[in-house]
Amino acid sequence: MLSLTILQGAVLLTSTLVVVALILNIWRMLRGPDITDRILALDTLYINSIALIILLGLYNGSALYFEGALLIAMLGFVSTAALCKYLLRGDIIE
Amino acid sequence: MESVVHIIAAVLLLTGGFFVFVGSVGLLKLPDFFTRLHAPTKATTMGIGAILLASMVLTTMRDGRLSIHELVISLFLFITAPVSAHMLAKAALHRRVKLLDHSKNAQLAPKAAEQKTPE
């Protein structure tokens, strides 16, 4: 079936784009002139990894990966918030 | 019917991948922190929304009933992306990260850095 082949090609091409995006993020995280740049790169890194996990779930045709993606979304936001709080106040929970 | 859904999902996936990629290129190439903040918070959020929409469409077709699991993730990301961007901008102002030379209203940055949280 032609449309299924197109869909599989789209999944693979999108995965490639996301992986290249991850590499660019890692580059910014290693290079970042200030620590806020590194935190921003980490934030983008976890969002892109959610995309990669969803694509893996599509590729394998399994619904199991959804919970992992949700966990990463929640913990990633909490970690970004904690890092910003630490930079702003010098403490996380006052 | 099935092939139409496949094509729609493929278009959504490619759109999402393109926007995620553009967000990361912006993160790498833009000149200072405050311009860099734009790329991941807008382009990447839109890209991941499109990818999750594609996953939703395909899962709905495969199971034969409406599947809105992915909507939870996209809603969560759409709420948290501006919040984390705001916190990062506040942290950068607090640390007095260097602005571009031709930033408009650059004289407001020290005042914003001094601002305390309301008691």
N, CA and C atoms of all chains as a GROMACS GRO file, in nm:
protein
  639
    1MET      N    1   0.085  -0.120   0.000
    1MET     CA    2   0.000   0.000   0.000
    1MET      C    3   0.088   0.125   0.000
    2LEU      N    4   0.058   0.215  -0.092
    2LEU     CA    5   0.147   0.331  -0.109
    2LEU      C    6   0.143   0.424   0.012
    3SER      N    7   0.021   0.449   0.063
    3SER     CA    8   0.009   0.549   0.170
    3SER      C    9   0.083   0.503   0.296
    4LEU      N   10   0.083   0.369   0.320
    4LEU     CA   11   0.154   0.318   0.438
    4LEU      C   12   0.305   0.341   0.423
    5THR      N   13   0.355   0.321   0.300
    5THR     CA   14   0.498   0.345   0.275
    5THR      C   15   0.532   0.492   0.300
    6ILE      N   16   0.442   0.582   0.250
    6ILE     CA   17   0.465   0.726   0.271
    6ILE      C   18   0.469   0.756   0.421
    7LEU      N   19   0.374   0.694   0.496
    7LEU     CA   20   0.369   0.720   0.641
    7LEU      C   21   0.496   0.672   0.710
    8GLN      N   22   0.543   0.552   0.672
    8GLN     CA   23   0.666   0.501   0.733
    8GLN      C   24   0.786   0.591   0.700
    9GLY      N   25   0.790   0.637   0.573
    9GLY     CA   26   0.897   0.729   0.536
    9GLY      C   27   0.890   0.856   0.616
   10ALA      N   28   0.766   0.908   0.638
   10ALA     CA   29   0.750   1.032   0.714
   10ALA      C   30   0.796   1.013   0.857
   11VAL      N   31   0.763   0.896   0.917
   11VAL     CA   32   0.807   0.871   1.056
   11VAL      C   33   0.959   0.870   1.063
   12LEU      N   34   1.023   0.801   0.966
   12LEU     CA   35   1.170   0.794   0.970
   12LEU      C   36   1.233   0.930   0.947
   13LEU      N   37   1.178   1.007   0.851
   13LEU     CA   38   1.235   1.139   0.821
   13LEU      C   39   1.220   1.233   0.940
   14THR      N   40   1.100   1.228   1.004
   14THR     CA   41   1.078   1.313   1.121
   14THR      C   42   1.171   1.275   1.234
   15SER      N   43   1.193   1.143   1.254
   15SER     CA   44   1.286   1.100   1.359
   15SER      C   45   1.426   1.155   1.332
   16THR      N   46   1.466   1.150   1.203
   16THR     CA   47   1.599   1.203   1.169
   16THR      C   48   1.608   1.350   1.204
   17LEU      N   49   1.503   1.427   1.166
   17LEU     CA   50   1.504   1.572   1.196
   17LEU      C   51   1.513   1.595   1.346
   18VAL      N   52   1.437   1.516   1.424
   18VAL     CA   53   1.437   1.537   1.569
   18VAL      C   54   1.574   1.503   1.627
   19VAL      N   55   1.638   1.397   1.574
   19VAL     CA   56   1.770   1.360   1.626
   19VAL      C   57   1.872   1.469   1.594
   20VAL      N   58   1.865   1.526   1.472
   20VAL     CA   59   1.956   1.636   1.439
   20VAL      C   60   1.930   1.754   1.533
   21ALA      N   61   1.801   1.781   1.561
   21ALA     CA   62   1.767   1.890   1.653
   21ALA      C   63   1.826   1.864   1.791
   22LEU      N   64   1.821   1.736   1.837
   22LEU     CA   65   1.879   1.701   1.968
   22LEU      C   66   2.029   1.730   1.969
   23ILE      N   67   2.097   1.695   1.857
   23ILE     CA   68   2.242   1.719   1.852
   23ILE      C   69   2.271   1.869   1.859
   24LEU      N   70   2.190   1.951   1.788
   24LEU     CA   71   2.210   2.097   1.795
   24LEU      C   72   2.189   2.148   1.937
   25ASN      N   73   2.088   2.092   2.007
   25ASN     CA   74   2.064   2.134   2.145
   25ASN      C   75   2.182   2.100   2.235
   26ILE      N   76   2.238   1.979   2.214
   26ILE     CA   77   2.352   1.939   2.298
   26ILE      C   78   2.470   2.033   2.272
   27TRP      N   79   2.485   2.071   2.145
   27TRP     CA   80   2.592   2.165   2.112
   27TRP      C   81   2.575   2.296   2.189
   28ARG      N   82   2.452   2.350   2.189
   28ARG     CA   83   2.427   2.474   2.262
   28ARG      C   84   2.447   2.453   2.412
   29MET      N   85   2.411   2.334   2.462
   29MET     CA   86   2.426   2.310   2.605
   29MET      C   87   2.573   2.307   2.645
   30LEU      N   88   2.659   2.251   2.558
   30LEU     CA   89   2.801   2.247   2.590
   30LEU      C   90   2.866   2.382   2.572
   31ARG      N   91   2.817   2.463   2.477
   31ARG     CA   92   2.883   2.587   2.442
   31ARG      C   93   2.834   2.705   2.523
   32GLY      N   94   2.703   2.703   2.556
   32GLY     CA   95   2.630   2.816   2.614
   32GLY      C   96   2.713   2.914   2.692
   33PRO      N   97   2.717   3.042   2.654
   33PRO     CA   98   2.802   3.135   2.728
   33PRO      C   99   2.758   3.153   2.873
   34ASP      N  100   2.628   3.150   2.899
   34ASP     CA  101   2.581   3.169   3.036
   34ASP      C  102   2.504   3.044   3.080
   35ILE      N  103   2.486   3.033   3.213
   35ILE     CA  104   2.418   2.912   3.261
   35ILE      C  105   2.272   2.908   3.218
   36THR      N  106   2.209   3.026   3.197
   36THR     CA  107   2.069   3.025   3.152
   36THR      C  108   2.056   2.963   3.012
   37ASP      N  109   2.158   2.983   2.927
   37ASP     CA  110   2.156   2.918   2.795
   37ASP      C  111   2.156   2.767   2.810
   38ARG      N  112   2.234   2.719   2.907
   38ARG     CA  113   2.241   2.574   2.927
   38ARG      C  114   2.107   2.520   2.976
   39ILE      N  115   2.042   2.596   3.068
   39ILE     CA  116   1.911   2.549   3.116
   39ILE      C  117   1.810   2.549   3.003
   40LEU      N  118   1.813   2.653   2.918
   40LEU     CA  119   1.721   2.659   2.804
   40LEU      C  120   1.745   2.542   2.710
   41ALA      N  121   1.873   2.507   2.687
   41ALA     CA  122   1.904   2.394   2.600
   41ALA      C  123   1.853   2.264   2.661
   42LEU      N  124   1.865   2.248   2.794
   42LEU     CA  125   1.813   2.128   2.861
   42LEU      C  126   1.662   2.119   2.846
   43ASP      N  127   1.595   2.234   2.861
   43ASP     CA  128   1.449   2.241   2.848
   43ASP      C  129   1.407   2.194   2.708
   44THR      N  130   1.477   2.246   2.605
   44THR     CA  131   1.447   2.206   2.468
   44THR      C  132   1.478   2.058   2.446
   45LEU      N  133   1.585   2.012   2.511
   45LEU     CA  134   1.628   1.873   2.497
   45LEU      C  135   1.517   1.778   2.545
   46TYR      N  136   1.456   1.810   2.660
   46TYR     CA  137   1.353   1.716   2.707
   46TYR      C  138   1.228   1.722   2.622
   47ILE      N  139   1.194   1.842   2.569
   47ILE     CA  140   1.076   1.850   2.481
   47ILE      C  141   1.100   1.768   2.354
   48ASN      N  142   1.222   1.777   2.298
   48ASN     CA  143   1.252   1.700   2.178
   48ASN      C  144   1.255   1.550   2.206
   49SER      N  145   1.298   1.512   2.327
   49SER     CA  146   1.299   1.369   2.358
   49SER      C  147   1.156   1.316   2.369
   50ILE      N  148   1.061   1.400   2.413
   50ILE     CA  149   0.920   1.358   2.412
   50ILE      C  150   0.877   1.326   2.269
   51ALA      N  151   0.915   1.415   2.175
   51ALA     CA  152   0.880   1.392   2.034
   51ALA      C  153   0.939   1.261   1.986
   52LEU      N  154   1.064   1.233   2.024
   52LEU     CA  155   1.131   1.110   1.979
   52LEU      C  156   1.061   0.986   2.037
   53ILE      N  157   1.018   0.995   2.164
   53ILE     CA  158   0.951   0.879   2.225
   53ILE      C  159   0.817   0.854   2.159
   54ILE      N  160   0.742   0.962   2.129
   54ILE     CA  161   0.613   0.947   2.060
   54ILE      C  162   0.634   0.883   1.923
   55LEU      N  163   0.741   0.925   1.853
   55LEU     CA  164   0.770   0.867   1.721
   55LEU      C  165   0.807   0.719   1.733
   56LEU      N  166   0.879   0.682   1.839
   56LEU     CA  167   0.912   0.542   1.862
   56LEU      C  168   0.785   0.461   1.886
   57GLY      N  169   0.692   0.519   1.961
   57GLY     CA  170   0.564   0.452   1.984
   57GLY      C  171   0.487   0.432   1.854
   58LEU      N  172   0.491   0.532   1.765
   58LEU     CA  173   0.424   0.519   1.635
   58LEU      C  174   0.490   0.410   1.552
   59TYR      N  175   0.624   0.408   1.556
   59TYR     CA  176   0.699   0.313   1.474
   59TYR      C  177   0.671   0.170   1.519
   60ASN      N  178   0.664   0.147   1.652
   60ASN     CA  179   0.639   0.012   1.702
   60ASN      C  180   0.491  -0.020   1.713
   61GLY      N  181   0.405   0.080   1.691
   61GLY     CA  182   0.262   0.056   1.702
   61GLY      C  183   0.219   0.019   1.843
   62SER      N  184   0.285   0.079   1.945
   62SER     CA  185   0.253   0.043   2.083
   62SER      C  186   0.209   0.167   2.159
   63ALA      N  187   0.116   0.150   2.253
   63ALA     CA  188   0.067   0.263   2.332
   63ALA      C  189   0.143   0.276   2.463
   64LEU      N  190   0.243   0.188   2.484
   64LEU     CA  191   0.313   0.187   2.612
   64LEU      C  192   0.401   0.309   2.633
   65TYR      N  193   0.446   0.369   2.522
   65TYR     CA  194   0.542   0.478   2.533
   65TYR      C  195   0.480   0.608   2.582
   66PHE      N  196   0.346   0.613   2.579
   66PHE     CA  197   0.277   0.737   2.616
   66PHE      C  198   0.307   0.776   2.760
   67GLU      N  199   0.306   0.679   2.852
   67GLU     CA  200   0.329   0.710   2.994
   67GLU      C  201   0.468   0.767   3.014
   68GLY      N  202   0.566   0.709   2.942
   68GLY     CA  203   0.703   0.761   2.954
   68GLY      C  204   0.710   0.906   2.910
   69ALA      N  205   0.642   0.937   2.800
   69ALA     CA  206   0.644   1.074   2.749
   69ALA      C  207   0.581   1.170   2.850
   70LEU      N  208   0.470   1.126   2.911
   70LEU     CA  209   0.402   1.212   3.009
   70LEU      C  210   0.491   1.237   3.130
   71LEU      N  211   0.560   1.130   3.176
   71LEU     CA  212   0.651   1.144   3.290
   71LEU      C  213   0.762   1.244   3.260
   72ILE      N  214   0.821   1.232   3.138
   72ILE     CA  215   0.930   1.323   3.102
   72ILE      C  216   0.878   1.466   3.098
   73ALA      N  217   0.757   1.486   3.044
   73ALA     CA  218   0.701   1.621   3.036
   73ALA      C  219   0.690   1.682   3.175
   74MET      N  220   0.638   1.603   3.272
   74MET     CA  221   0.617   1.661   3.406
   74MET      C  222   0.749   1.686   3.478
   75LEU      N  223   0.838   1.583   3.479
   75LEU     CA  224   0.964   1.599   3.552
   75LEU      C  225   1.051   1.707   3.488
   76GLY      N  226   1.044   1.719   3.354
   76GLY     CA  227   1.124   1.822   3.286
   76GLY      C  228   1.082   1.960   3.328
   77PHE      N  229   0.949   1.984   3.334
   77PHE     CA  230   0.904   2.117   3.377
   77PHE      C  231   0.946   2.146   3.520
   78VAL      N  232   0.931   2.046   3.607
   78VAL     CA  233   0.967   2.067   3.747
   78VAL      C  234   1.116   2.098   3.759
   79SER      N  235   1.200   2.026   3.680
   79SER     CA  236   1.344   2.050   3.693
   79SER      C  237   1.381   2.189   3.641
   80THR      N  238   1.318   2.233   3.530
   80THR     CA  239   1.346   2.369   3.481
   80THR      C  240   1.305   2.472   3.584
   81ALA      N  241   1.187   2.454   3.642
   81ALA     CA  242   1.139   2.549   3.742
   81ALA      C  243   1.233   2.552   3.862
   82ALA      N  244   1.281   2.433   3.904
   82ALA     CA  245   1.370   2.429   4.021
   82ALA      C  246   1.502   2.498   3.992
   83LEU      N  247   1.557   2.476   3.870
   83LEU     CA  248   1.685   2.540   3.836
   83LEU      C  249   1.670   2.691   3.831
   84CYS      N  250   1.559   2.740   3.771
   84CYS     CA  251   1.537   2.886   3.764
   84CYS      C  252   1.522   2.944   3.904
   85LYS      N  253   1.449   2.873   3.988
   85LYS     CA  254   1.428   2.918   4.125
   85LYS      C  255   1.562   2.928   4.199
   86TYR      N  256   1.647   2.829   4.174
   86TYR     CA  257   1.779   2.831   4.239
   86TYR      C  258   1.860   2.950   4.194
   87LEU      N  259   1.854   2.982   4.062
   87LEU     CA  260   1.930   3.097   4.013
   87LEU      C  261   1.874   3.227   4.068
   88LEU      N  262   1.740   3.233   4.082
   88LEU     CA  263   1.677   3.359   4.124
   88LEU      C  264   1.697   3.385   4.272
   89ARG      N  265   1.682   3.282   4.356
   89ARG     CA  266   1.677   3.303   4.499
   89ARG      C  267   1.792   3.238   4.575
   90GLY      N  268   1.873   3.156   4.508
   90GLY     CA  269   1.981   3.088   4.578
   90GLY      C  270   1.935   2.970   4.660
   91ASP      N  271   1.808   2.934   4.645
   91ASP     CA  272   1.751   2.825   4.721
   91ASP      C  273   1.630   2.774   4.643
   92ILE      N  274   1.593   2.646   4.662
   92ILE     CA  275   1.480   2.595   4.585
   92ILE      C  276   1.351   2.602   4.665
   93ILE      N  277   1.355   2.549   4.787
   93ILE     CA  278   1.237   2.558   4.874
   93ILE      C  279   1.276   2.641   4.994
   94GLU      N  280   1.211   2.758   5.008
   94GLU     CA  281   1.250   2.847   5.119
   94GLU      C  282   1.160   2.824   5.239
   95MET      N  283  -1.028   0.546   0.270
   95MET     CA  284  -1.040   0.617   0.398
   95MET      C  285  -0.908   0.605   0.476
   96GLU      N  286  -0.858   0.482   0.486
   96GLU     CA  287  -0.736   0.460   0.563
   96GLU      C  288  -0.618   0.536   0.503
   97SER      N  289  -0.612   0.535   0.367
   97SER     CA  290  -0.497   0.601   0.303
   97SER      C  291  -0.503   0.752   0.326
   98VAL      N  292  -0.627   0.809   0.328
   98VAL     CA  293  -0.639   0.953   0.354
   98VAL      C  294  -0.584   0.987   0.492
   99VAL      N  295  -0.621   0.902   0.592
   99VAL     CA  296  -0.572   0.925   0.729
   99VAL      C  297  -0.420   0.915   0.733
  100HIS      N  298  -0.365   0.817   0.659
  100HIS     CA  299  -0.218   0.803   0.657
  100HIS      C  300  -0.151   0.928   0.601
  101ILE      N  301  -0.209   0.981   0.491
  101ILE     CA  302  -0.149   1.100   0.429
  101ILE      C  303  -0.157   1.218   0.525
  102ILE      N  304  -0.275   1.235   0.590
  102ILE     CA  305  -0.289   1.346   0.686
  102ILE      C  306  -0.185   1.335   0.796
  103ALA      N  307  -0.169   1.212   0.850
  103ALA     CA  308  -0.072   1.192   0.959
  103ALA      C  309   0.069   1.219   0.910
  104ALA      N  310   0.101   1.178   0.785
  104ALA     CA  311   0.236   1.201   0.733
  104ALA      C  312   0.264   1.351   0.720
  105VAL      N  313   0.163   1.427   0.670
  105VAL     CA  314   0.183   1.572   0.656
  105VAL      C  315   0.204   1.636   0.793
  106LEU      N  316   0.121   1.594   0.892
  106LEU     CA  317   0.134   1.650   1.027
  106LEU      C  318   0.272   1.618   1.086
  107LEU      N  319   0.318   1.493   1.065
  107LEU     CA  320   0.448   1.453   1.118
  107LEU      C  321   0.560   1.536   1.058
  108LEU      N  322   0.555   1.556   0.924
  108LEU     CA  323   0.663   1.631   0.861
  108LEU      C  324   0.662   1.777   0.905
  109THR      N  325   0.539   1.834   0.917
  109THR     CA  326   0.531   1.972   0.968
  109THR      C  327   0.593   1.981   1.106
  110GLY      N  328   0.556   1.885   1.194
  110GLY     CA  329   0.609   1.887   1.330
  110GLY      C  330   0.760   1.874   1.333
  111GLY      N  331   0.813   1.780   1.255
  111GLY     CA  332   0.958   1.762   1.251
  111GLY      C  333   1.029   1.885   1.203
  112PHE      N  334   0.971   1.951   1.100
  112PHE     CA  335   1.032   2.074   1.048
  112PHE      C  336   1.036   2.181   1.156
  113PHE      N  337   0.926   2.200   1.229
  113PHE     CA  338   0.925   2.307   1.329
  113PHE      C  339   1.017   2.278   1.446
  114VAL      N  340   1.024   2.150   1.487
  114VAL     CA  341   1.117   2.113   1.594
  114VAL      C  342   1.260   2.145   1.552
  115PHE      N  343   1.292   2.110   1.425
  115PHE     CA  344   1.426   2.135   1.374
  115PHE      C  345   1.456   2.285   1.369
  116VAL      N  346   1.358   2.364   1.320
  116VAL     CA  347   1.378   2.510   1.313
  116VAL      C  348   1.400   2.569   1.451
  117GLY      N  349   1.324   2.518   1.551
  117GLY     CA  350   1.343   2.566   1.687
  117GLY      C  351   1.485   2.543   1.736
  118SER      N  352   1.542   2.427   1.706
  118SER     CA  353   1.677   2.399   1.754
  118SER      C  354   1.782   2.478   1.677
  119VAL      N  355   1.759   2.498   1.546
  119VAL     CA  356   1.852   2.582   1.470
  119VAL      C  357   1.852   2.724   1.526
  120GLY      N  358   1.731   2.774   1.561
  120GLY     CA  359   1.722   2.907   1.621
  120GLY      C  360   1.795   2.913   1.753
  121LEU      N  361   1.781   2.807   1.834
  121LEU     CA  362   1.852   2.803   1.963
  121LEU      C  363   2.002   2.812   1.943
  122LEU      N  364   2.051   2.752   1.834
  122LEU     CA  365   2.195   2.752   1.812
  122LEU      C  366   2.244   2.882   1.749
  123LYS      N  367   2.164   2.941   1.656
  123LYS     CA  368   2.219   3.046   1.572
  123LYS      C  369   2.189   3.189   1.618
  124LEU      N  370   2.083   3.208   1.699
  124LEU     CA  371   2.046   3.346   1.732
  124LEU      C  372   2.150   3.411   1.822
  125PRO      N  373   2.161   3.546   1.818
  125PRO     CA  374   2.280   3.611   1.877
  125PRO      C  375   2.285   3.623   2.029
  126ASP      N  376   2.175   3.649   2.100
  126ASP     CA  377   2.189   3.659   2.246
  126ASP      C  378   2.079   3.583   2.316
  127PHE      N  379   2.088   3.575   2.450
  127PHE     CA  380   1.998   3.484   2.522
  127PHE      C  381   1.852   3.517   2.500
  128PHE      N  382   1.818   3.647   2.501
  128PHE     CA  383   1.677   3.683   2.498
  128PHE      C  384   1.614   3.659   2.361
  129THR      N  385   1.695   3.666   2.253
  129THR     CA  386   1.641   3.625   2.123
  129THR      C  387   1.637   3.473   2.113
  130ARG      N  388   1.735   3.408   2.175
  130ARG     CA  389   1.740   3.262   2.171
  130ARG      C  390   1.620   3.200   2.241
  131LEU      N  391   1.567   3.274   2.340
  131LEU     CA  392   1.453   3.223   2.416
  131LEU      C  393   1.330   3.203   2.326
  132HIS      N  394   1.323   3.281   2.216
  132HIS     CA  395   1.205   3.272   2.130
  132HIS      C  396   1.193   3.137   2.061
  133ALA      N  397   1.306   3.087   2.009
  133ALA     CA  398   1.300   2.972   1.918
  133ALA      C  399   1.240   2.847   1.983
  134PRO      N  400   1.295   2.798   2.096
  134PRO     CA  401   1.240   2.674   2.151
  134PRO      C  402   1.101   2.690   2.209
  135THR      N  403   1.070   2.810   2.263
  135THR     CA  404   0.940   2.820   2.329
  135THR      C  405   0.825   2.830   2.229
  136LYS      N  406   0.850   2.878   2.109
  136LYS     CA  407   0.738   2.888   2.014
  136LYS      C  408   0.744   2.782   1.907
  137ALA      N  409   0.854   2.777   1.832
  137ALA     CA  410   0.860   2.684   1.719
  137ALA      C  411   0.854   2.539   1.767
  138THR      N  412   0.932   2.507   1.874
  138THR     CA  413   0.935   2.368   1.919
  138THR      C  414   0.801   2.326   1.977
  139THR      N  415   0.733   2.419   2.048
  139THR     CA  416   0.603   2.384   2.105
  139THR      C  417   0.503   2.353   1.994
  140MET      N  418   0.505   2.435   1.888
  140MET     CA  419   0.414   2.409   1.775
  140MET      C  420   0.449   2.277   1.708
  141GLY      N  421   0.579   2.249   1.691
  141GLY     CA  422   0.620   2.125   1.626
  141GLY      C  423   0.574   2.003   1.704
  142ILE      N  424   0.594   2.008   1.836
  142ILE     CA  425   0.555   1.891   1.915
  142ILE      C  426   0.403   1.877   1.919
  143GLY      N  427   0.330   1.991   1.913
  143GLY     CA  428   0.184   1.983   1.903
  143GLY      C  429   0.142   1.910   1.777
  144ALA      N  430   0.208   1.938   1.664
  144ALA     CA  431   0.173   1.871   1.538
  144ALA      C  432   0.205   1.722   1.544
  145ILE      N  433   0.320   1.687   1.605
  145ILE     CA  434   0.357   1.545   1.613
  145ILE      C  435   0.257   1.469   1.701
  146LEU      N  436   0.217   1.532   1.813
  146LEU     CA  437   0.121   1.466   1.902
  146LEU      C  438  -0.015   1.453   1.835
  147LEU      N  439  -0.052   1.553   1.752
  147LEU     CA  440  -0.178   1.545   1.678
  147LEU      C  441  -0.175   1.428   1.579
  148ALA      N  442  -0.060   1.410   1.511
  148ALA     CA  443  -0.047   1.298   1.418
  148ALA      C  444  -0.061   1.165   1.492
  149SER      N  445   0.004   1.155   1.610
  149SER     CA  446  -0.006   1.033   1.689
  149SER      C  447  -0.150   1.007   1.731
  150MET      N  448  -0.223   1.118   1.764
  150MET     CA  449  -0.363   1.105   1.804
  150MET      C  450  -0.448   1.052   1.690
  151VAL      N  451  -0.426   1.107   1.569
  151VAL     CA  452  -0.502   1.064   1.451
  151VAL      C  453  -0.479   0.916   1.423
  152LEU      N  454  -0.351   0.873   1.427
  152LEU     CA  455  -0.319   0.734   1.394
  152LEU      C  456  -0.373   0.638   1.499
  153THR      N  457  -0.361   0.675   1.628
  153THR     CA  458  -0.411   0.587   1.734
  153THR      C  459  -0.562   0.574   1.727
  154THR      N  460  -0.630   0.687   1.695
  154THR     CA  461  -0.777   0.683   1.680
  154THR      C  462  -0.816   0.586   1.569
  155MET      N  463  -0.743   0.589   1.456
  155MET     CA  464  -0.776   0.501   1.345
  155MET      C  465  -0.747   0.355   1.380
  156ARG      N  466  -0.636   0.330   1.451
  156ARG     CA  467  -0.597   0.193   1.479
  156ARG      C  468  -0.693   0.126   1.578
  157ASP      N  469  -0.733   0.202   1.684
  157ASP     CA  470  -0.819   0.144   1.785
  157ASP      C  471  -0.967   0.150   1.747
  158GLY      N  472  -1.001   0.236   1.648
  158GLY     CA  473  -1.140   0.247   1.608
  158GLY      C  474  -1.227   0.326   1.705
  159ARG      N  475  -1.165   0.392   1.803
  159ARG     CA  476  -1.241   0.482   1.890
  159ARG      C  477  -1.153   0.603   1.923
  160LEU      N  478  -1.219   0.710   1.966
  160LEU     CA  479  -1.147   0.836   1.986
  160LEU      C  480  -1.041   0.820   2.094
  161SER      N  481  -0.916   0.858   2.060
  161SER     CA  482  -0.806   0.846   2.156
  161SER      C  483  -0.750   0.984   2.183
  162ILE      N  484  -0.765   1.033   2.306
  162ILE     CA  485  -0.719   1.169   2.336
  162ILE      C  486  -0.610   1.168   2.442
  163HIS      N  487  -0.538   1.054   2.456
  163HIS     CA  488  -0.428   1.050   2.553
  163HIS      C  489  -0.325   1.160   2.526
  164GLU      N  490  -0.289   1.173   2.396
  164GLU     CA  491  -0.182   1.265   2.360
  164GLU      C  492  -0.220   1.409   2.389
  165LEU      N  493  -0.352   1.436   2.390
  165LEU     CA  494  -0.399   1.572   2.418
  165LEU      C  495  -0.351   1.618   2.556
  166VAL      N  496  -0.338   1.521   2.650
  166VAL     CA  497  -0.292   1.555   2.785
  166VAL      C  498  -0.151   1.613   2.778
  167ILE      N  499  -0.063   1.543   2.703
  167ILE     CA  500   0.076   1.590   2.693
  167ILE      C  501   0.081   1.727   2.625
  168SER      N  502   0.006   1.742   2.513
  168SER     CA  503   0.018   1.870   2.442
  168SER      C  504  -0.039   1.984   2.525
  169LEU      N  505  -0.150   1.958   2.596
  169LEU     CA  506  -0.207   2.062   2.683
  169LEU      C  507  -0.105   2.101   2.790
  170PHE      N  508  -0.043   1.998   2.852
  170PHE     CA  509   0.056   2.024   2.957
  170PHE      C  510   0.172   2.107   2.903
  171LEU      N  511   0.222   2.069   2.784
  171LEU     CA  512   0.334   2.144   2.727
  171LEU      C  513   0.294   2.286   2.690
  172PHE      N  514   0.171   2.302   2.638
  172PHE     CA  515   0.127   2.436   2.598
  172PHE      C  516   0.110   2.526   2.719
  173ILE      N  517   0.079   2.466   2.835
  173ILE     CA  518   0.067   2.549   2.956
  173ILE      C  519   0.206   2.579   3.013
  174THR      N  520   0.294   2.477   3.015
  174THR     CA  521   0.421   2.496   3.087
  174THR      C  522   0.527   2.569   3.007
  175ALA      N  523   0.520   2.567   2.872
  175ALA     CA  524   0.627   2.632   2.794
  175ALA      C  525   0.637   2.782   2.823
  176PRO      N  526   0.525   2.860   2.823
  176PRO     CA  527   0.539   3.002   2.856
  176PRO      C  528   0.585   3.025   3.000
  177VAL      N  529   0.542   2.938   3.092
  177VAL     CA  530   0.581   2.955   3.232
  177VAL      C  531   0.732   2.939   3.247
  178SER      N  532   0.787   2.832   3.187
  178SER     CA  533   0.932   2.812   3.202
  178SER      C  534   1.008   2.920   3.128
  179ALA      N  535   0.955   2.968   3.013
  179ALA     CA  536   1.023   3.077   2.941
  179ALA      C  537   1.027   3.203   3.027
  180HIS      N  538   0.916   3.232   3.096
  180HIS     CA  539   0.912   3.350   3.182
  180HIS      C  540   1.011   3.338   3.297
  181MET      N  541   1.018   3.218   3.356
  181MET     CA  542   1.112   3.198   3.468
  181MET      C  543   1.256   3.212   3.420
  182LEU      N  544   1.285   3.157   3.300
  182LEU     CA  545   1.421   3.168   3.247
  182LEU      C  546   1.457   3.312   3.218
  183ALA      N  547   1.360   3.390   3.162
  183ALA     CA  548   1.388   3.530   3.133
  183ALA      C  549   1.414   3.606   3.262
  184LYS      N  550   1.336   3.576   3.368
  184LYS     CA  551   1.358   3.642   3.497
  184LYS      C  552   1.496   3.608   3.553
  185ALA      N  553   1.533   3.480   3.542
  185ALA     CA  554   1.665   3.438   3.593
  185ALA      C  555   1.776   3.508   3.516
  186ALA      N  556   1.758   3.522   3.382
  186ALA     CA  557   1.861   3.587   3.301
  186ALA      C  558   1.872   3.735   3.336
  187LEU      N  559   1.757   3.801   3.359
  187LEU     CA  560   1.761   3.943   3.399
  187LEU      C  561   1.830   3.957   3.534
  188HIS      N  562   1.800   3.864   3.625
  188HIS     CA  563   1.858   3.867   3.758
  188HIS      C  564   2.010   3.852   3.750
  189ARG      N  565   2.058   3.765   3.659
  189ARG     CA  566   2.201   3.744   3.646
  189ARG      C  567   2.268   3.848   3.557
  190ARG      N  568   2.190   3.942   3.504
  190ARG     CA  569   2.240   4.049   3.415
  190ARG      C  570   2.315   3.990   3.295
  191VAL      N  571   2.247   3.897   3.226
  191VAL     CA  572   2.302   3.843   3.101
  191VAL      C  573   2.311   3.954   2.999
  192LYS      N  574   2.419   3.952   2.919
  192LYS     CA  575   2.444   4.062   2.826
  192LYS      C  576   2.335   4.069   2.718
  193LEU      N  577   2.285   4.193   2.692
  193LEU     CA  578   2.188   4.216   2.585
  193LEU      C  579   2.262   4.245   2.456
  194LEU      N  580   2.190   4.236   2.344
  194LEU     CA  581   2.247   4.281   2.216
  194LEU      C  582   2.267   4.433   2.224
  195ASP      N  583   2.362   4.485   2.146
  195ASP     CA  584   2.392   4.629   2.152
  195ASP      C  585   2.272   4.713   2.110
  196HIS      N  586   2.197   4.666   2.010
  196HIS     CA  587   2.087   4.748   1.960
  196HIS      C  588   1.951   4.703   2.014
  197SER      N  589   1.947   4.642   2.134
  197SER     CA  590   1.818   4.608   2.194
  197SER      C  591   1.743   4.735   2.228
  198LYS      N  592   1.611   4.734   2.202
  198LYS     CA  593   1.531   4.851   2.237
  198LYS      C  594   1.500   4.848   2.387
  199ASN      N  595   1.488   4.965   2.448
  199ASN     CA  596   1.454   4.980   2.590
  199ASN      C  597   1.549   4.902   2.681
  200ALA      N  598   1.677   4.900   2.644
  200ALA     CA  599   1.775   4.827   2.725
  200ALA      C  600   1.791   4.889   2.862
  201GLN      N  601   1.754   5.019   2.877
  201GLN     CA  602   1.771   5.084   3.008
  201GLN      C  603   1.673   5.030   3.111
  202LEU      N  604   1.568   4.955   3.065
  202LEU     CA  605   1.472   4.899   3.160
  202LEU      C  606   1.523   4.771   3.225
  203ALA      N  607   1.627   4.710   3.166
  203ALA     CA  608   1.672   4.580   3.216
  203ALA      C  609   1.723   4.585   3.360
  204PRO      N  610   1.805   4.685   3.399
  204PRO     CA  611   1.851   4.687   3.540
  204PRO      C  612   1.735   4.704   3.637
  205LYS      N  613   1.634   4.784   3.596
  205LYS     CA  614   1.518   4.805   3.683
  205LYS      C  615   1.442   4.674   3.703
  206ALA      N  616   1.428   4.598   3.592
  206ALA     CA  617   1.357   4.470   3.601
  206ALA      C  618   1.436   4.372   3.686
  207ALA      N  619   1.571   4.382   3.680
  207ALA     CA  620   1.653   4.289   3.758
  207ALA      C  621   1.639   4.315   3.907
  208GLU      N  622   1.612   4.445   3.943
  208GLU     CA  623   1.600   4.479   4.086
  208GLU      C  624   1.466   4.439   4.144
  209GLN      N  625   1.368   4.410   4.055
  209GLN     CA  626   1.231   4.390   4.102
  209GLN      C  627   1.221   4.268   4.194
  210LYS      N  628   1.156   4.288   4.310
  210LYS     CA  629   1.140   4.179   4.406
  210LYS      C  630   1.002   4.117   4.392
  211THR      N  631   0.989   3.993   4.442
  211THR     CA  632   0.856   3.933   4.442
  211THR      C  633   0.771   4.002   4.548
  212PRO      N  634   0.639   4.019   4.522
  212PRO     CA  635   0.555   4.085   4.623
  212PRO      C  636   0.547   4.004   4.751
  213GLU      N  637   0.552   4.076   4.863
  213GLU     CA  638   0.549   4.008   4.994
  213GLU      C  639   0.409   3.957   5.024
   0.00000   0.00000   0.00000
